[in-house]
């Protein structure tokens, strides 16, 4: 794998970037930005106005950067170094993200239909069979965040069926509930962690995430 300095040298000035900025809040801040090249491994990102609040940032933490490069995407791990104005942040690129690490560092906003269900065994008297339909919020190779009208009645061995693009079969896997959070109007935000996912399914997940990220990068209107 190429050294980080070599990768940064090849990237274009003002390339579109999607970055999950480390936050003092529970979730990272997903923002779009433009790449300002510095002496590798340093880089700077220019953000649209009001993209983040300085007091919410976790200086010194690692994050994932997805950079558009010649119609493809380059995934980098970088450390947030400092704030240099109300629209600029400095980073130190640490390493490219290997395919094996994508499931831990790569997350993309995806809105598609998801079905969660549980089939109770013959010896289970406290847990009933159930099924509910929701919408995904974001997804990675290791899990998915989704929105439902109800809280899942159980947390383990849940079957998920996630709709893929029209020409592909749905993705089917088992998962466990990591956390659920009640929102307004009796809606629930539920985070699932995929359980015992096969290599083929993992590749399908990551491929879907990368395709969607590329699509979003291409549609990114440069307003900064």
Buried (B, 14 or more C-beta within 10 A) or exposed (E): EEEBEEBBEEBEEEBBBBBBBBBEEEEBBBBBBBBBBBEBBBBBBBBBEEBBEEEEBBEEEBBBBBBBBEEEBBBBBBBBBEBEEEBBBBBBBEBBBEEEBBBEBBBBBBEBEBBBBBEBEEEEEEBEEBEBEBEBBBBBBBBBBBBBEBBBEBBEEBBBBBBBEEEEEEBEBBBBBEEBEEEEEEBBBBBBBBBEBEEEBBEBBBEBBBBBBBEBBEEBEEEB
